[in-house]
Amino acid sequence: MDALTDLLDGPRARGAFLLRAALSPPWSLRVQDEAPLTLLSMVRGDAWLIPGGAEPRRVSPGDMAVFRGPDPYTVADSPGTEPRVVIHPGQVCTAPDGTPMSGAMDLGVRAWGNDPDGSAVMLIGTYPMRGAVTRRLLAALPPVAVVRGTEWRSPLVDVLREEVGRDEPGQETVLDRLLDLLLVGTLRAWFGRPDAAAPGWYRAHGDAVVGPALRLLHDDLAHPWTVAGLAAAVGVSRAALAQRFTRLTGEPPMAYLTGIRLAQAADLLREGDATLDAVARRVGYGTAFALSTAFKREYGVSPQEYRSAPGQVPMRRVGSARTGESSAVSGMNETTNA
């Protein structure tokens, strides 16, 4: 398993908000739904994407865009068009003065807009989930990432366009999985661009030493990894791996492992009713106490406090990132003792 797969494997779409929007000018949507991630596919016509504090971007048929939340943004027919609709959390739609508009723009099953034959047609998929693993992905994205149709085109767009208007048993699951596949393909295309500021862990997957090491870590978080054991598995010395891993990813191996273990634990705490002991074992900590200690040191709250606060997103505490060889040894001791 690679890092991108692991990041998306936890916070997969579950009951994602999906619709086909058809609009005729003038139109402008102010989106302040606080969703962590939204995927937009331009099917017909053009639109302008206006993230807060960034230059407007024009998108045309075939282009894909990924919005990083929770900051608001605007999608409009022109950068100068004032917002006509405001989209709030829970996908509640109002006019700028607060007048409800959801019913007025309902065009059928997962269809919405001001004109069923509008000159602009978009497919929009919104991920409502705020998992810690998702947060690591979001940190690697700009406010809006645009992949042009000339750079990458997926047949999944046509499939999603056909499926989004159907109302059949199991349809929600079908749409969730299609959205996941389309998102992964879009992110791969965006990170793979020569001028993309891809995160270190993504670029490192192409390295002959660090790439296999990353896959080993993501394949088996619960394994009692040490720097020496990981180095032996990929056929290099401990010092060589530590140096190369840190240079390419920005973190020593065991600090990186600690980060993904705790992020995965945070998702598991929110996703179900597994005990803290069960979560600890699944992510490589021998006891609930060991996990709780590491979790609080990293995020500033206990696992129980995090689980009981649905709106909370775990943030690494200032100074928690480990950047030296001595820190890597500290991380190694922590994981082997867990």
C-alpha positions, 0 to 999 in steps of 0.5 A, spaced: 500 500 500 502 507 498 501 513 502 496 516 497 492 509 498 492 509 505 490 516 506 484 515 502 482 508 505 480 511 511 476 517 510 472 514 504 466 517 501 460 515 506 454 518 504 457 523 500 453 529 497 453 528 490 449 532 484 448 535 477 448 542 477 445 546 471 445 553 471 444 559 466 447 566 467 448 570 471 449 565 476 454 565 482 454 560 488 458 562 495 460 555 498 461 556 505 459 549 507 465 547 511 466 541 507 473 538 508 474 536 500 469 537 494 471 535 487 468 538 481 467 536 474 466 541 468 461 537 463 459 543 459 460 550 459 465 554 463 466 556 470 470 561 474 473 558 481 474 563 486 477 561 492 478 566 498 485 570 497 487 566 491 486 568 483 480 566 480 481 560 475 477 558 469 475 551 468 472 548 461 469 541 459 473 536 461 477 540 467 477 537 474 478 541 480 479 539 488 477 544 493 480 544 500 476 546 506 473 548 510 475 555 507 469 558 503 470 559 495 465 561 490 464 558 483 460 563 478 459 564 471 464 570 471 469 573 477 464 579 477 458 576 478 455 577 485 453 571 489 446 569 488 446 563 492 449 561 499 451 554 500 451 553 508 453 546 512 449 541 511 448 543 504 442 548 506 441 553 500 439 560 501 439 567 498 445 572 500 439 575 505 438 568 508 431 566 504 431 559 503 432 556 496 433 549 496 426 547 494 426 553 488 432 550 485 431 542 485 431 539 478 430 532 480 434 526 483 440 529 485 439 535 480 439 542 482 440 549 479 436 555 475 435 551 469 435 544 467 438 546 460 443 551 463 449 552 459 453 550 464 453 543 467 457 541 473 458 534 477 459 536 484 461 531 489 462 533 497 466 529 502 463 531 509 468 527 513 473 530 517 478 525 519 485 525 521 488 522 515 484 526 510 487 532 514 494 530 512 492 529 505 489 536 505 495 539 508 498 537 501 493 541 497 492 548 495 485 551 496 483 549 489 487 544 485 485 544 477 487 538 473 486 540 465 482 535 461 488 536 456 492 533 462 488 527 464 481 525 462 477 519 465 471 515 463 469 515 470 466 522 469 461 519 463 459 513 468 458 518 474 454 523 470 449 517 468 449 514 475 448 520 479 440 521 476 438 514 478 434 512 484 435 505 485 437 500 491 444 501 493 445 507 489 448 511 494 454 506 495 455 506 487 456 513 487 460 513 493 465 508 490 465 512 483 467 519 487 472 515 490 475 513 484 475 519 480 478 523 486 484 518 486 485 519 479 484 526 479 489 527 485 494 522 482 494 527 476 495 533 480 501 530 484 504 527 478 504 534 474 512 536 473 510 543 476 506 541 482 508 542 489 507 534 491 508 533 498 515 529 500 511 522 502 508 522 495 515 524 491 519 519 495 514 513 493 519 513 486 525 512 490 528 506 490 529 505 497 524 510 501 519 508 496 519 500 498 520 503 506 513 507 505 509 501 502 512 496 508 510 501 513 503 503 510 502 495 509 502 493 516 502 499 521 501 494 527 508 491 526 513 493 531 518 496 526 524 499 528 529 503 523 534 497 523 528 492 521 526 497 516 533 498 513 534 490 513 527 489 509 529 494 504 537 492 504 540 498 506 544 500 512 540 503 518 544 510 517 543 510 510 535 509 510 534 514 516 538 520 512 535 518 505 528 517 508 528 524 512 531 528 506 525 526 502 519 526 506 521 531 511 521 526 517 525 520 520 522 514 519 519 512 526 516 519 526 513 518 520 510 512 522 508 515 529 504 520 525 500 515 520 499 511 526 496 516 530 492 519 524 489 512 523 487 511 530 483 518 530 479 515 524 478 509 528 475 512 534 470 516 530 468 511 525 465 505 530 465 503 537 471 499 537 475 499 544 481 503 545 485 497 546 482 494 540 484 501 536 491 501 540 493 494 537 490 495 530 495 501 529 501 498 533 500 500 540 500 494 545 496 497 550 490 503 551 495 507 555 501 507 550 496 509 545 493 514 549 499 517 552 502 518 545 495 521 542 495 526 547 502 528 546 501 529 539 494 532 539 493 535 546 487 531 547 486 524 550 483 519 545 476 519 549 476 527 549 477 526 541 472 521 540 466 525 545 467 531 541 465 530 534 466 536 531 474 536 533 479 535 528 486 533 531 492 538 530 499 536 531 501 540 537 507 545 536 513 542 537 511 535 536 514 534 529 520 530 530 526 532 525 533 529 528 536 523 528 535 523 536 528 524 535 528 518 530 531 514 536 525 516 541 520 515 536 523 508 535 523 506 542 516 509 543 513 504 538 517 498 540 515 499 547 508 500 545 
